Amino acid sequence: MVNSAHSISSAGRHSCQWGLCRNDFDNVTALGKHILEKHINAQGGMGYLSTACQWENCPRQGKPFSTKMKLIMHVRAHTGEKPYACSVPNCGKKVFKKTSFFISLFFSLINLFFDLC
């Protein structure tokens, strides 16, 4: 697993570690949006998109992913971003992959059903 601790500065702000970028953000959601807009979607030109992670000290060392989505999920491991939150009352679980979200939701609904019966 990728170490996400590098994205949190001593001031509790979330720091971008993509290439030479060191922008700080108040929360991990803002950091994730920044990485997607300014680094992943803005890479290359003429329709070319690099799918290699450029996060400082990334163990993949520039090896590209087969898809942009795989790169995005990988970067979430660096940042700790978990954009999918369970909507079942009192669950509160958050995950970084949509497939994990649906699995979590399924089991939360089963638990909710059996708790109410």
C-alpha positions, 0 to 999 in steps of 0.5 A: 500500500502507498504511504499517504502520510506525506500529503499532510504537513506539520500545520495539518494542511494537505500538501501536493507532492506531485512533481515540484508542486507544493501547494497546500490545501485545507482538506483532502477533497480540495487536494484531490480536485487540484491533482485531478484538474492541474496535474492529471487532466492537464498533463501532456498536450495534443491529446496525449495523457500520461498515466504515470504517477509523479508523486514524490517518492512514489514506489512505482517510480514513473511506471504508467498505469493502463488507464487514467482511472487506475492512476486516479485511484492510486493517487487517492492512496497517496492523499488519503482521499475517500470520496465515496461515503456510505449513506446508511444512517450511523455507518459513516464508512468512506472508501476511495473506490466506487466498487468498494462503496457499493460493496460497503453499501450492500453490507450496511443495508443488510445490517440495517435490515437485520437490526430493524427486524 
